[in-house]
Amino acid sequence: MRLSSDIVDPDAVTQAFNGVLYPDVAVQLSGLDGNAWAIIARVEAAIREVRGPNCAAAWYASATACESYDALLRLAMTTVTVS
């Protein structure tokens, strides 16, 4: 018999091993518009397509709370697979 405490969240395991929350979401950032709002929109659209609107809304809230461009890029690189 399995208890709910025996179930492991696969996203948490993936993030612990490679540092990316949604490794199945791929976003190209290099060679495209590097404006912060363009990055936020590109990542949000990719997350919405693969993971749905709730995950996309959570990303948007976190991204808009970033205090610097570098913090936004770090957040993007730890949330999705970036190329």
N, C-alpha and C positions, 0 to 999 in steps of 0.2 A: 504494500500500500504506500502510495506517495502522498506526502503532505505538501501543502502549498509552499512551505519553507524549503522543500527539496528542489523546487523549480528555480532554475537560474535564468535570468534575463539575458538572451543572446546578445542584445545590443551592449549591455554592460560588459560582457565577456570580451566582445570584439574591441570595444574601446580600451579595455585594460591591456590588450595585447598589442594593438597597433596605434592607439591614440586617436582613432577616428570613430565618431559616434555612428555615422551612417555611411559605412564604406561602400554600400551599394548605390549611393548617390554620387555621380561624377559631374564635376563642373570645370569647364575650362576658364581659367583666369588669365593665363599668359597670352600676350598678343592681342588682347581685347581692351576695351575701355577700362581703365584702372580707377575711375571715379568711385568713391565709397558707395554712393547710391546705386551705381550700376552693378557693383559686386553684390550688394545686399539683394537687389532684384534678381540677379542671375542665380544666386544660391537659393533664394526663396522659391523661385519657379521650379528649380530642379527638385528641391525637397517636396514641394507640393505635388509634383508629378509622381514621385516614387513613394513618398511616405504619407501624403495627405495634408489637409489644411491645418490640422492641429499642430503637427510638427513644424509646418511652415510658419505658423503664427508664433510659435515658441522661438524659432530662429530669428524672426524679425524683431521680436522684443529684445532678445539678447544682443543682436547686432546693433540696433539703434541705441543701446545702452553703453556701447563701447566708447571709451574716452579718447581713443586715438585711432589713426589709420592702421598702425601696427597691431593694435589690439583686435581690430576687425579682421585683419588678415590671419592672425593666430586663431581666432574663433572659427573662421572659414576652414582653415586647414585641420582643425580638430573636430569639425562637424561633418565635413564631406570629403570625398576624394578629389583633390585639386590637381589640375594639370596646367 
